[in-house]
Amino acid sequence: MVRHLIAAGHEVHVATAVPEFVFTAEVRSPRLRIRRAILDCGAVQADALTVDPLATLEKVLPSRSLTPSSF
């Protein structure tokens, strides 16, 4: 994706925890900007696409008794 955007003339900014070489090994361009950032929303997920909202809230607020009617 990054390579195609740069080839189309765009400046691309990437915020990632992945090591910089993952991008720069394939894409060498002054229009590529990489910034280190850890991006984790803390959601509890059963798989890559399914968020468990109740388990997520219990993780954030462990001392509370949460039920679906709580929200």
Residue frames as qw, qx, qy, qz and C-alpha x, y, z in Angstrom:
[[0.000, 0.888, 0.460, 0.000, 0.00, 0.00, 0.00],
 [0.314, -0.797, 0.097, 0.507, 2.75, 2.43, 1.01],
 [0.428, -0.153, 0.590, 0.667, 4.71, 1.73, -2.16],
 [0.230, 0.568, 0.676, 0.408, 1.64, 2.37, -4.35],
 [0.113, -0.930, -0.309, 0.161, 0.73, 5.61, -2.56],
 [0.359, -0.657, 0.287, 0.598, 4.27, 6.95, -2.92],
 [0.390, 0.092, 0.685, 0.609, 4.38, 5.91, -6.60],
 [0.119, 0.758, 0.593, 0.244, 1.15, 7.88, -7.08],
 [0.233, 0.566, -0.036, 0.790, 2.92, 10.98, -5.73],
 [0.554, -0.757, -0.196, -0.286, 1.60, 11.02, -2.16],
 [0.087, 0.512, -0.666, 0.535, 3.57, 11.69, 1.00],
 [0.776, -0.316, -0.518, -0.173, 2.94, 8.80, 3.40],
 [0.193, -0.549, 0.568, -0.583, 3.12, 9.03, 7.19],
 [0.761, -0.154, -0.626, -0.078, 3.20, 5.72, 9.09],
 [0.379, -0.573, 0.491, -0.535, 2.73, 5.45, 12.86],
 [0.911, 0.009, -0.391, -0.130, 3.79, 1.97, 13.97],
 [0.633, -0.640, 0.430, -0.059, 5.56, -0.13, 16.57],
 [0.936, 0.250, 0.146, 0.199, 7.07, -2.24, 13.78],
 [0.538, -0.456, 0.275, 0.654, 10.80, -1.69, 13.20],
 [0.264, 0.759, -0.124, -0.583, 11.46, 0.97, 10.55],
 [0.089, -0.376, 0.802, 0.456, 13.38, -1.44, 8.28],
 [0.444, 0.367, 0.814, -0.077, 10.13, -3.30, 7.55],
 [0.405, 0.845, 0.273, -0.217, 9.14, -0.32, 5.40],
 [0.062, 0.865, -0.368, -0.335, 12.49, 1.10, 4.33],
 [0.499, -0.221, 0.786, 0.291, 13.82, -2.25, 3.05],
 [0.445, 0.465, 0.724, 0.247, 11.22, -2.12, 0.27],
 [0.174, 0.904, 0.321, 0.220, 10.46, 1.59, -0.04],
 [0.508, -0.291, -0.032, 0.810, 13.21, 4.18, -0.25],
 [0.135, 0.699, 0.403, 0.575, 11.67, 7.60, -0.65],
 [0.143, 0.075, -0.334, 0.929, 11.91, 11.03, 0.94],
 [0.481, -0.287, -0.207, -0.802, 8.09, 11.03, 0.88],
 [0.746, -0.315, -0.586, -0.030, 7.96, 8.19, 3.44],
 [0.146, -0.566, 0.453, -0.673, 7.79, 9.35, 7.06],
 [0.709, -0.249, -0.660, 0.019, 7.84, 6.79, 9.86],
 [0.247, -0.574, 0.387, -0.678, 7.08, 7.57, 13.48],
 [0.331, -0.025, -0.911, 0.246, 7.32, 5.10, 16.33],
 [0.503, -0.246, 0.182, -0.809, 4.02, 4.64, 18.12],
 [0.015, -0.094, -0.986, 0.138, 2.43, 1.85, 20.08],
 [0.491, -0.067, -0.180, -0.849, -1.19, 1.68, 19.03],
 [0.280, -0.180, -0.941, 0.057, -3.23, -0.65, 21.19],
 [0.417, -0.456, -0.147, -0.772, -6.78, 0.19, 22.13],
 [0.178, -0.231, 0.798, -0.528, -6.80, -2.55, 24.78],
 [0.773, 0.026, -0.062, -0.631, -9.89, -4.28, 23.43],
 [0.505, -0.160, 0.845, -0.073, -10.40, -7.94, 24.21],
 [0.590, 0.406, -0.378, -0.587, -10.85, -9.79, 20.94],
 [0.880, -0.007, 0.455, -0.139, -11.95, -13.35, 20.15],
 [0.737, 0.245, 0.404, 0.483, -10.27, -13.02, 16.76],
 [0.355, -0.018, 0.188, 0.916, -8.91, -10.25, 14.50],
 [0.132, -0.349, -0.406, -0.834, -12.39, -8.87, 13.77],
 [0.547, -0.590, -0.535, -0.257, -14.50, -9.64, 16.85],
 [0.046, 0.391, -0.479, 0.785, -14.35, -7.38, 19.91],
 [0.472, -0.479, -0.734, 0.094, -15.85, -8.58, 23.18],
 [0.074, -0.682, 0.032, -0.727, -17.20, -5.34, 24.72],
 [0.735, -0.633, -0.075, -0.233, -18.13, -6.87, 28.08],
 [0.886, -0.175, -0.078, 0.423, -14.72, -8.53, 28.56],
 [0.418, 0.485, -0.043, 0.767, -13.04, -5.29, 27.49],
 [0.331, -0.732, 0.016, -0.595, -14.93, -3.29, 30.13],
 [0.871, -0.486, -0.069, 0.003, -14.18, -5.92, 32.77],
 [0.775, 0.129, -0.103, 0.609, -10.50, -5.62, 31.91],
 [0.161, 0.552, -0.054, 0.816, -10.64, -1.83, 32.30],
 [0.449, -0.490, 0.229, -0.711, -12.93, -1.82, 35.35],
 [0.490, 0.066, -0.868, 0.052, -12.13, -5.12, 37.12],
 [0.001, 0.055, 0.740, -0.671, -13.71, -4.21, 40.46],
 [0.522, 0.147, 0.095, -0.835, -17.18, -3.63, 38.99],
 [0.442, 0.216, 0.870, -0.018, -19.79, -6.26, 38.31],
 [0.272, 0.352, -0.319, -0.837, -20.82, -5.61, 34.72],
 [0.494, 0.349, 0.795, -0.037, -23.82, -7.00, 32.90],
 [0.251, 0.350, 0.565, 0.703, -25.21, -6.12, 29.47],
 [0.145, -0.845, -0.487, -0.166, -27.89, -4.02, 31.20],
 [0.489, -0.580, -0.106, 0.643, -25.10, -1.90, 32.78],
 [0.151, -0.268, 0.337, 0.890, -24.74, -0.03, 29.54]]
